[in-house]
Amino acid sequence: MPLIRRIGRAIDNGIVGAVTGTVGLVSRTIDGLIGLVGRLSERLDRRLAALGDESRARHRREGRRQIDPISLE
């Protein structure tokens, strides 16, 4: 009987360890993806700001009037 209990505890410990490891791995993966999305978002913001600056400079060079995006005037 003690042998069966020992085997049961070993299996139980193995299952608990596997679940704990899986949860840790998933957590780290989610953290990594959140960081990646944050960096990509910052790069996109920088590119969009640069495009806006280029557009405003082009409008000034060509003498065109900027359209106000709120009033559309």
PyMOL Python script that loads the backbone (N, CA, C, O; Angstrom):
from pymol import cmd

cmd.read_pdbstr("""\
ATOM      1  N   MET A   1       0.793  -1.188   0.000  1.00  0.00           N
ATOM      2  CA  MET A   1       0.000   0.000   0.000  1.00  0.00           C
ATOM      3  C   MET A   1       0.855   1.282   0.000  1.00  0.00           C
ATOM      4  O   MET A   1       0.523   2.213  -0.733  1.00  0.00           O
ATOM      5  N   PRO A   2       1.944   1.372   0.791  1.00  0.00           N
ATOM      6  CA  PRO A   2       2.778   2.579   0.753  1.00  0.00           C
ATOM      7  C   PRO A   2       3.380   2.819  -0.631  1.00  0.00           C
ATOM      8  O   PRO A   2       3.590   3.963  -1.033  1.00  0.00           O
ATOM      9  N   LEU A   3       3.652   1.743  -1.350  1.00  0.00           N
ATOM     10  CA  LEU A   3       4.212   1.883  -2.702  1.00  0.00           C
ATOM     11  C   LEU A   3       3.194   2.555  -3.622  1.00  0.00           C
ATOM     12  O   LEU A   3       3.559   3.409  -4.429  1.00  0.00           O
ATOM     13  N   ILE A   4       1.959   2.187  -3.510  1.00  0.00           N
ATOM     14  CA  ILE A   4       0.907   2.774  -4.348  1.00  0.00           C
ATOM     15  C   ILE A   4       0.733   4.257  -4.007  1.00  0.00           C
ATOM     16  O   ILE A   4       0.546   5.082  -4.901  1.00  0.00           O
ATOM     17  N   ARG A   5       0.794   4.592  -2.719  1.00  0.00           N
ATOM     18  CA  ARG A   5       0.696   6.000  -2.314  1.00  0.00           C
ATOM     19  C   ARG A   5       1.860   6.804  -2.851  1.00  0.00           C
ATOM     20  O   ARG A   5       1.682   7.932  -3.311  1.00  0.00           O
ATOM     21  N   ARG A   6       3.050   6.233  -2.795  1.00  0.00           N
ATOM     22  CA  ARG A   6       4.239   6.904  -3.309  1.00  0.00           C
ATOM     23  C   ARG A   6       4.110   7.174  -4.804  1.00  0.00           C
ATOM     24  O   ARG A   6       4.415   8.268  -5.279  1.00  0.00           O
ATOM     25  N   ILE A   7       3.656   6.166  -5.530  1.00  0.00           N
ATOM     26  CA  ILE A   7       3.470   6.318  -6.978  1.00  0.00           C
ATOM     27  C   ILE A   7       2.395   7.377  -7.251  1.00  0.00           C
ATOM     28  O   ILE A   7       2.549   8.197  -8.156  1.00  0.00           O
ATOM     29  N   GLY A   8       1.314   7.360  -6.473  1.00  0.00           N
ATOM     30  CA  GLY A   8       0.247   8.357  -6.625  1.00  0.00           C
ATOM     31  C   GLY A   8       0.740   9.764  -6.370  1.00  0.00           C
ATOM     32  O   GLY A   8       0.394  10.691  -7.104  1.00  0.00           O
ATOM     33  N   ARG A   9       1.556   9.932  -5.320  1.00  0.00           N
ATOM     34  CA  ARG A   9       2.117  11.252  -5.022  1.00  0.00           C
ATOM     35  C   ARG A   9       3.066  11.709  -6.120  1.00  0.00           C
ATOM     36  O   ARG A   9       3.073  12.885  -6.487  1.00  0.00           O
ATOM     37  N   ALA A  10       3.862  10.794  -6.644  1.00  0.00           N
ATOM     38  CA  ALA A  10       4.794  11.143  -7.714  1.00  0.00           C
ATOM     39  C   ALA A  10       4.024  11.604  -8.961  1.00  0.00           C
ATOM     40  O   ALA A  10       4.388  12.589  -9.603  1.00  0.00           O
ATOM     41  N   ILE A  11       2.966  10.877  -9.282  1.00  0.00           N
ATOM     42  CA  ILE A  11       2.143  11.274 -10.431  1.00  0.00           C
ATOM     43  C   ILE A  11       1.497  12.627 -10.173  1.00  0.00           C
ATOM     44  O   ILE A  11       1.475  13.492 -11.048  1.00  0.00           O
ATOM     45  N   ASP A  12       0.972  12.801  -8.963  1.00  0.00           N
ATOM     46  CA  ASP A  12       0.338  14.069  -8.600  1.00  0.00           C
ATOM     47  C   ASP A  12       1.337  15.222  -8.693  1.00  0.00           C
ATOM     48  O   ASP A  12       1.024  16.272  -9.255  1.00  0.00           O
ATOM     49  N   ASN A  13       2.537  15.029  -8.146  1.00  0.00           N
ATOM     50  CA  ASN A  13       3.570  16.060  -8.217  1.00  0.00           C
ATOM     51  C   ASN A  13       3.961  16.351  -9.662  1.00  0.00           C
ATOM     52  O   ASN A  13       4.201  17.503 -10.023  1.00  0.00           O
ATOM     53  N   GLY A  14       4.024  15.325 -10.475  1.00  0.00           N
ATOM     54  CA  GLY A  14       4.348  15.513 -11.892  1.00  0.00           C
ATOM     55  C   GLY A  14       3.289  16.331 -12.611  1.00  0.00           C
ATOM     56  O   GLY A  14       3.606  17.212 -13.411  1.00  0.00           O
ATOM     57  N   ILE A  15       2.030  16.033 -12.322  1.00  0.00           N
ATOM     58  CA  ILE A  15       0.937  16.782 -12.956  1.00  0.00           C
ATOM     59  C   ILE A  15       0.953  18.234 -12.503  1.00  0.00           C
ATOM     60  O   ILE A  15       0.814  19.142 -13.322  1.00  0.00           O
ATOM     61  N   VAL A  16       1.124  18.459 -11.200  1.00  0.00           N
ATOM     62  CA  VAL A  16       1.170  19.822 -10.671  1.00  0.00           C
ATOM     63  C   VAL A  16       2.343  20.590 -11.287  1.00  0.00           C
ATOM     64  O   VAL A  16       2.198  21.754 -11.660  1.00  0.00           O
ATOM     65  N   GLY A  17       3.485  19.948 -11.392  1.00  0.00           N
ATOM     66  CA  GLY A  17       4.656  20.601 -11.998  1.00  0.00           C
ATOM     67  C   GLY A  17       4.421  20.935 -13.467  1.00  0.00           C
ATOM     68  O   GLY A  17       4.805  22.008 -13.934  1.00  0.00           O
ATOM     69  N   ALA A  18       3.793  20.018 -14.191  1.00  0.00           N
ATOM     70  CA  ALA A  18       3.526  20.263 -15.613  1.00  0.00           C
ATOM     71  C   ALA A  18       2.548  21.424 -15.788  1.00  0.00           C
ATOM     72  O   ALA A  18       2.746  22.280 -16.651  1.00  0.00           O
ATOM     73  N   VAL A  19       1.503  21.453 -14.977  1.00  0.00           N
ATOM     74  CA  VAL A  19       0.517  22.539 -15.079  1.00  0.00           C
ATOM     75  C   VAL A  19       1.173  23.870 -14.711  1.00  0.00           C
ATOM     76  O   VAL A  19       0.970  24.875 -15.392  1.00  0.00           O
ATOM     77  N   THR A  20       1.950  23.874 -13.648  1.00  0.00           N
ATOM     78  CA  THR A  20       2.633  25.096 -13.224  1.00  0.00           C
ATOM     79  C   THR A  20       3.584  25.587 -14.309  1.00  0.00           C
ATOM     80  O   THR A  20       3.624  26.781 -14.606  1.00  0.00           O
ATOM     81  N   GLY A  21       4.337  24.687 -14.892  1.00  0.00           N
ATOM     82  CA  GLY A  21       5.256  25.053 -15.969  1.00  0.00           C
ATOM     83  C   GLY A  21       4.525  25.596 -17.187  1.00  0.00           C
ATOM     84  O   GLY A  21       4.970  26.564 -17.803  1.00  0.00           O
ATOM     85  N   THR A  22       3.412  24.977 -17.531  1.00  0.00           N
ATOM     86  CA  THR A  22       2.630  25.432 -18.678  1.00  0.00           C
ATOM     87  C   THR A  22       2.067  26.822 -18.434  1.00  0.00           C
ATOM     88  O   THR A  22       2.095  27.674 -19.323  1.00  0.00           O
ATOM     89  N   VAL A  23       1.556  27.052 -17.231  1.00  0.00           N
ATOM     90  CA  VAL A  23       1.016  28.379 -16.907  1.00  0.00           C
ATOM     91  C   VAL A  23       2.126  29.424 -16.966  1.00  0.00           C
ATOM     92  O   VAL A  23       1.919  30.523 -17.480  1.00  0.00           O
ATOM     93  N   GLY A  24       3.294  29.088 -16.444  1.00  0.00           N
ATOM     94  CA  GLY A  24       4.427  30.015 -16.495  1.00  0.00           C
ATOM     95  C   GLY A  24       4.843  30.321 -17.922  1.00  0.00           C
ATOM     96  O   GLY A  24       5.129  31.471 -18.253  1.00  0.00           O
ATOM     97  N   LEU A  25       4.881  29.304 -18.766  1.00  0.00           N
ATOM     98  CA  LEU A  25       5.258  29.488 -20.172  1.00  0.00           C
ATOM     99  C   LEU A  25       4.244  30.358 -20.898  1.00  0.00           C
ATOM    100  O   LEU A  25       4.625  31.256 -21.649  1.00  0.00           O
ATOM    101  N   VAL A  26       2.973  30.106 -20.684  1.00  0.00           N
ATOM    102  CA  VAL A  26       1.926  30.907 -21.329  1.00  0.00           C
ATOM    103  C   VAL A  26       2.005  32.355 -20.850  1.00  0.00           C
ATOM    104  O   VAL A  26       1.850  33.284 -21.643  1.00  0.00           O
ATOM    105  N   SER A  27       2.245  32.544 -19.567  1.00  0.00           N
ATOM    106  CA  SER A  27       2.356  33.892 -19.013  1.00  0.00           C
ATOM    107  C   SER A  27       3.519  34.647 -19.644  1.00  0.00           C
ATOM    108  O   SER A  27       3.371  35.806 -20.032  1.00  0.00           O
ATOM    109  N   ARG A  28       4.667  34.001 -19.747  1.00  0.00           N
ATOM    110  CA  ARG A  28       5.835  34.646 -20.357  1.00  0.00           C
ATOM    111  C   ARG A  28       5.596  34.954 -21.824  1.00  0.00           C
ATOM    112  O   ARG A  28       6.036  35.989 -22.324  1.00  0.00           O
ATOM    113  N   THR A  29       4.900  34.059 -22.518  1.00  0.00           N
ATOM    114  CA  THR A  29       4.584  34.273 -23.929  1.00  0.00           C
ATOM    115  C   THR A  29       3.674  35.485 -24.090  1.00  0.00           C
ATOM    116  O   THR A  29       3.891  36.314 -24.975  1.00  0.00           O
ATOM    117  N   ILE A  30       2.661  35.591 -23.244  1.00  0.00           N
ATOM    118  CA  ILE A  30       1.752  36.738 -23.310  1.00  0.00           C
ATOM    119  C   ILE A  30       2.514  38.028 -23.010  1.00  0.00           C
ATOM    120  O   ILE A  30       2.310  39.031 -23.694  1.00  0.00           O
ATOM    121  N   ASP A  31       3.379  38.023 -22.009  1.00  0.00           N
ATOM    122  CA  ASP A  31       4.180  39.210 -21.697  1.00  0.00           C
ATOM    123  C   ASP A  31       5.042  39.614 -22.887  1.00  0.00           C
ATOM    124  O   ASP A  31       5.150  40.797 -23.209  1.00  0.00           O
ATOM    125  N   GLY A  32       5.650  38.634 -23.534  1.00  0.00           N
ATOM    126  CA  GLY A  32       6.475  38.917 -24.704  1.00  0.00           C
ATOM    127  C   GLY A  32       5.660  39.505 -25.848  1.00  0.00           C
ATOM    128  O   GLY A  32       6.107  40.434 -26.520  1.00  0.00           O
ATOM    129  N   LEU A  33       4.483  38.972 -26.066  1.00  0.00           N
ATOM    130  CA  LEU A  33       3.629  39.491 -27.141  1.00  0.00           C
ATOM    131  C   LEU A  33       3.157  40.912 -26.842  1.00  0.00           C
ATOM    132  O   LEU A  33       3.070  41.742 -27.746  1.00  0.00           O
ATOM    133  N   ILE A  34       2.855  41.187 -25.586  1.00  0.00           N
ATOM    134  CA  ILE A  34       2.452  42.550 -25.211  1.00  0.00           C
ATOM    135  C   ILE A  34       3.605  43.526 -25.470  1.00  0.00           C
ATOM    136  O   ILE A  34       3.390  44.623 -25.985  1.00  0.00           O
ATOM    137  N   GLY A  35       4.808  43.128 -25.115  1.00  0.00           N
ATOM    138  CA  GLY A  35       5.974  43.977 -25.389  1.00  0.00           C
ATOM    139  C   GLY A  35       6.191  44.198 -26.876  1.00  0.00           C
ATOM    140  O   GLY A  35       6.508  45.308 -27.304  1.00  0.00           O
ATOM    141  N   LEU A  36       6.021  43.145 -27.660  1.00  0.00           N
ATOM    142  CA  LEU A  36       6.195  43.248 -29.114  1.00  0.00           C
ATOM    143  C   LEU A  36       5.161  44.192 -29.710  1.00  0.00           C
ATOM    144  O   LEU A  36       5.500  45.044 -30.530  1.00  0.00           O
ATOM    145  N   VAL A  37       3.911  44.050 -29.307  1.00  0.00           N
ATOM    146  CA  VAL A  37       2.855  44.930 -29.815  1.00  0.00           C
ATOM    147  C   VAL A  37       3.130  46.378 -29.419  1.00  0.00           C
ATOM    148  O   VAL A  37       2.892  47.292 -30.208  1.00  0.00           O
ATOM    149  N   GLY A  38       3.624  46.588 -28.216  1.00  0.00           N
ATOM    150  CA  GLY A  38       3.965  47.943 -27.777  1.00  0.00           C
ATOM    151  C   GLY A  38       5.052  48.564 -28.644  1.00  0.00           C
ATOM    152  O   GLY A  38       4.947  49.723 -29.044  1.00  0.00           O
ATOM    153  N   ARG A  39       6.092  47.794 -28.934  1.00  0.00           N
ATOM    154  CA  ARG A  39       7.180  48.316 -29.777  1.00  0.00           C
ATOM    155  C   ARG A  39       6.694  48.586 -31.194  1.00  0.00           C
ATOM    156  O   ARG A  39       7.052  49.604 -31.786  1.00  0.00           O
ATOM    157  N   LEU A  40       5.887  47.691 -31.744  1.00  0.00           N
ATOM    158  CA  LEU A  40       5.358  47.901 -33.094  1.00  0.00           C
ATOM    159  C   LEU A  40       4.454  49.127 -33.139  1.00  0.00           C
ATOM    160  O   LEU A  40       4.465  49.869 -34.121  1.00  0.00           O
ATOM    161  N   SER A  41       3.678  49.344 -32.096  1.00  0.00           N
ATOM    162  CA  SER A  41       2.796  50.507 -32.031  1.00  0.00           C
ATOM    163  C   SER A  41       3.614  51.799 -32.009  1.00  0.00           C
ATOM    164  O   SER A  41       3.260  52.769 -32.678  1.00  0.00           O
ATOM    165  N   GLU A  42       4.698  51.813 -31.248  1.00  0.00           N
ATOM    166  CA  GLU A  42       5.552  52.999 -31.194  1.00  0.00           C
ATOM    167  C   GLU A  42       6.182  53.282 -32.554  1.00  0.00           C
ATOM    168  O   GLU A  42       6.263  54.437 -32.973  1.00  0.00           O
ATOM    169  N   ARG A  43       6.630  52.230 -33.248  1.00  0.00           N
ATOM    170  CA  ARG A  43       7.202  52.417 -34.584  1.00  0.00           C
ATOM    171  C   ARG A  43       6.168  52.978 -35.548  1.00  0.00           C
ATOM    172  O   ARG A  43       6.470  53.866 -36.346  1.00  0.00           O
ATOM    173  N   LEU A  44       4.946  52.456 -35.473  1.00  0.00           N
ATOM    174  CA  LEU A  44       3.878  52.943 -36.339  1.00  0.00           C
ATOM    175  C   LEU A  44       3.571  54.413 -36.046  1.00  0.00           C
ATOM    176  O   LEU A  44       3.372  55.202 -36.969  1.00  0.00           O
ATOM    177  N   ASP A  45       3.533  54.776 -34.773  1.00  0.00           N
ATOM    178  CA  ASP A  45       3.285  56.170 -34.400  1.00  0.00           C
ATOM    179  C   ASP A  45       4.364  57.088 -34.966  1.00  0.00           C
ATOM    180  O   ASP A  45       4.057  58.169 -35.468  1.00  0.00           O
ATOM    181  N   ARG A  46       5.633  56.661 -34.887  1.00  0.00           N
ATOM    182  CA  ARG A  46       6.728  57.472 -35.427  1.00  0.00           C
ATOM    183  C   ARG A  46       6.596  57.628 -36.937  1.00  0.00           C
ATOM    184  O   ARG A  46       6.805  58.718 -37.469  1.00  0.00           O
ATOM    185  N   ARG A  47       6.249  56.543 -37.629  1.00  0.00           N
ATOM    186  CA  ARG A  47       6.095  56.616 -39.091  1.00  0.00           C
ATOM    187  C   ARG A  47       4.938  57.526 -39.477  1.00  0.00           C
ATOM    188  O   ARG A  47       5.057  58.322 -40.408  1.00  0.00           O
ATOM    189  N   LEU A  48       3.820  57.413 -38.768  1.00  0.00           N
ATOM    190  CA  LEU A  48       2.671  58.264 -39.077  1.00  0.00           C
ATOM    191  C   LEU A  48       2.983  59.734 -38.807  1.00  0.00           C
ATOM    192  O   LEU A  48       2.554  60.606 -39.563  1.00  0.00           O
ATOM    193  N   ALA A  49       3.723  60.015 -37.739  1.00  0.00           N
ATOM    194  CA  ALA A  49       4.111  61.393 -37.446  1.00  0.00           C
ATOM    195  C   ALA A  49       5.018  61.929 -38.542  1.00  0.00           C
ATOM    196  O   ALA A  49       4.878  63.080 -38.955  1.00  0.00           O
ATOM    197  N   ALA A  50       5.948  61.104 -39.017  1.00  0.00           N
ATOM    198  CA  ALA A  50       6.844  61.528 -40.098  1.00  0.00           C
ATOM    199  C   ALA A  50       6.052  61.788 -41.379  1.00  0.00           C
ATOM    200  O   ALA A  50       6.323  62.759 -42.087  1.00  0.00           O
ATOM    201  N   LEU A  51       5.081  60.936 -41.682  1.00  0.00           N
ATOM    202  CA  LEU A  51       4.255  61.157 -42.862  1.00  0.00           C
ATOM    203  C   LEU A  51       3.461  62.457 -42.746  1.00  0.00           C
ATOM    204  O   LEU A  51       3.329  63.194 -43.723  1.00  0.00           O
ATOM    205  N   GLY A  52       2.936  62.737 -41.560  1.00  0.00           N
ATOM    206  CA  GLY A  52       2.211  63.986 -41.345  1.00  0.00           C
ATOM    207  C   GLY A  52       3.105  65.196 -41.532  1.00  0.00           C
ATOM    208  O   GLY A  52       2.701  66.185 -42.143  1.00  0.00           O
ATOM    209  N   ASP A  53       4.333  65.121 -41.001  1.00  0.00           N
ATOM    210  CA  ASP A  53       5.285  66.222 -41.165  1.00  0.00           C
ATOM    211  C   ASP A  53       5.617  66.433 -42.636  1.00  0.00           C
ATOM    212  O   ASP A  53       5.672  67.571 -43.104  1.00  0.00           O
ATOM    213  N   GLU A  54       5.840  65.345 -43.367  1.00  0.00           N
ATOM    214  CA  GLU A  54       6.142  65.445 -44.799  1.00  0.00           C
ATOM    215  C   GLU A  54       4.967  66.057 -45.557  1.00  0.00           C
ATOM    216  O   GLU A  54       5.160  66.882 -46.451  1.00  0.00           O
ATOM    217  N   SER A  55       3.765  65.656 -45.201  1.00  0.00           N
ATOM    218  CA  SER A  55       2.580  66.183 -45.870  1.00  0.00           C
ATOM    219  C   SER A  55       2.432  67.684 -45.623  1.00  0.00           C
ATOM    220  O   SER A  55       2.155  68.443 -46.552  1.00  0.00           O
ATOM    221  N   ARG A  56       2.616  68.110 -44.376  1.00  0.00           N
ATOM    222  CA  ARG A  56       2.516  69.535 -44.068  1.00  0.00           C
ATOM    223  C   ARG A  56       3.595  70.330 -44.807  1.00  0.00           C
ATOM    224  O   ARG A  56       3.320  71.410 -45.329  1.00  0.00           O
ATOM    225  N   ALA A  57       4.824  69.799 -44.853  1.00  0.00           N
ATOM    226  CA  ALA A  57       5.913  70.484 -45.563  1.00  0.00           C
ATOM    227  C   ALA A  57       5.602  70.576 -47.055  1.00  0.00           C
ATOM    228  O   ALA A  57       5.856  71.610 -47.673  1.00  0.00           O
ATOM    229  N   ARG A  58       5.067  69.534 -47.629  1.00  0.00           N
ATOM    230  CA  ARG A  58       4.725  69.535 -49.054  1.00  0.00           C
ATOM    231  C   ARG A  58       3.631  70.557 -49.339  1.00  0.00           C
ATOM    232  O   ARG A  58       3.687  71.274 -50.338  1.00  0.00           O
ATOM    233  N   HIS A  59       2.645  70.619 -48.465  1.00  0.00           N
ATOM    234  CA  HIS A  59       1.575  71.602 -48.639  1.00  0.00           C
ATOM    235  C   HIS A  59       2.130  73.020 -48.578  1.00  0.00           C
ATOM    236  O   HIS A  59       1.736  73.875 -49.371  1.00  0.00           O
ATOM    237  N   ARG A  60       3.047  73.276 -47.636  1.00  0.00           N
ATOM    238  CA  ARG A  60       3.643  74.615 -47.522  1.00  0.00           C
ATOM    239  C   ARG A  60       4.451  74.953 -48.773  1.00  0.00           C
ATOM    240  O   ARG A  60       4.361  76.065 -49.294  1.00  0.00           O
ATOM    241  N   ARG A  61       5.247  73.982 -49.255  1.00  0.00           N
ATOM    242  CA  ARG A  61       6.064  74.215 -50.452  1.00  0.00           C
ATOM    243  C   ARG A  61       5.198  74.532 -51.660  1.00  0.00           C
ATOM    244  O   ARG A  61       5.525  75.410 -52.459  1.00  0.00           O
ATOM    245  N   GLU A  62       4.095  73.813 -51.786  1.00  0.00           N
ATOM    246  CA  GLU A  62       3.238  73.986 -52.954  1.00  0.00           C
ATOM    247  C   GLU A  62       2.252  75.139 -52.774  1.00  0.00           C
ATOM    248  O   GLU A  62       1.498  75.460 -53.693  1.00  0.00           O
ATOM    249  N   GLY A  63       2.254  75.753 -51.611  1.00  0.00           N
ATOM    250  CA  GLY A  63       1.374  76.891 -51.360  1.00  0.00           C
ATOM    251  C   GLY A  63      -0.076  76.492 -51.148  1.00  0.00           C
ATOM    252  O   GLY A  63      -0.964  77.341 -51.207  1.00  0.00           O
ATOM    253  N   ARG A  64      -0.324  75.236 -50.905  1.00  0.00           N
ATOM    254  CA  ARG A  64      -1.702  74.798 -50.679  1.00  0.00           C
ATOM    255  C   ARG A  64      -2.068  75.017 -49.219  1.00  0.00           C
ATOM    256  O   ARG A  64      -1.227  74.976 -48.322  1.00  0.00           O
ATOM    257  N   ARG A  65      -3.363  75.252 -49.023  1.00  0.00           N
ATOM    258  CA  ARG A  65      -3.855  75.481 -47.674  1.00  0.00           C
ATOM    259  C   ARG A  65      -4.191  74.138 -47.026  1.00  0.00           C
ATOM    260  O   ARG A  65      -4.761  73.250 -47.660  1.00  0.00           O
ATOM    261  N   GLN A  66      -3.828  74.013 -45.761  1.00  0.00           N
ATOM    262  CA  GLN A  66      -4.140  72.789 -45.019  1.00  0.00           C
ATOM    263  C   GLN A  66      -5.627  72.738 -44.701  1.00  0.00           C
ATOM    264  O   GLN A  66      -6.229  73.761 -44.377  1.00  0.00           O
ATOM    265  N   ILE A  67      -6.217  71.560 -44.790  1.00  0.00           N
ATOM    266  CA  ILE A  67      -7.615  71.385 -44.415  1.00  0.00           C
ATOM    267  C   ILE A  67      -7.661  71.011 -42.947  1.00  0.00           C
ATOM    268  O   ILE A  67      -6.971  70.094 -42.502  1.00  0.00           O
ATOM    269  N   ASP A  68      -8.485  71.734 -42.200  1.00  0.00           N
ATOM    270  CA  ASP A  68      -8.681  71.424 -40.779  1.00  0.00           C
ATOM    271  C   ASP A  68      -9.530  70.159 -40.703  1.00  0.00           C
ATOM    272  O   ASP A  68     -10.667  70.158 -41.176  1.00  0.00           O
ATOM    273  N   PRO A  69      -8.999  69.071 -40.111  1.00  0.00           N
ATOM    274  CA  PRO A  69      -9.748  67.812 -40.116  1.00  0.00           C
ATOM    275  C   PRO A  69     -11.024  67.838 -39.283  1.00  0.00           C
ATOM    276  O   PRO A  69     -11.880  66.967 -39.438  1.00  0.00           O
ATOM    277  N   ILE A  70     -11.162  68.826 -38.400  1.00  0.00           N
ATOM    278  CA  ILE A  70     -12.360  68.881 -37.548  1.00  0.00           C
ATOM    279  C   ILE A  70     -13.493  69.618 -38.254  1.00  0.00           C
ATOM    280  O   ILE A  70     -14.625  69.136 -38.309  1.00  0.00           O
ATOM    281  N   SER A  71     -13.172  70.791 -38.792  1.00  0.00           N
ATOM    282  CA  SER A  71     -14.236  71.578 -39.463  1.00  0.00           C
ATOM    283  C   SER A  71     -14.260  71.341 -40.965  1.00  0.00           C
ATOM    284  O   SER A  71     -15.220  71.728 -41.632  1.00  0.00           O
ATOM    285  N   LEU A  72     -13.224  70.712 -41.513  1.00  0.00           N
ATOM    286  CA  LEU A  72     -13.060  70.452 -42.948  1.00  0.00           C
ATOM    287  C   LEU A  72     -13.023  71.736 -43.751  1.00  0.00           C
ATOM    288  O   LEU A  72     -13.455  71.763 -44.903  1.00  0.00           O
ATOM    289  N   GLU A  73     -12.506  72.806 -43.151  1.00  0.00           N
ATOM    290  CA  GLU A  73     -12.352  74.082 -43.865  1.00  0.00           C
ATOM    291  C   GLU A  73     -10.880  74.361 -44.105  1.00  0.00           C
ATOM    292  O   GLU A  73     -10.533  75.386 -44.692  1.00  0.00           O
TER     293      GLU A  73
END
""", "prot")
cmd.dss("prot")
cmd.show_as("cartoon", "prot")
cmd.util.cbc("prot")
cmd.orient("prot")
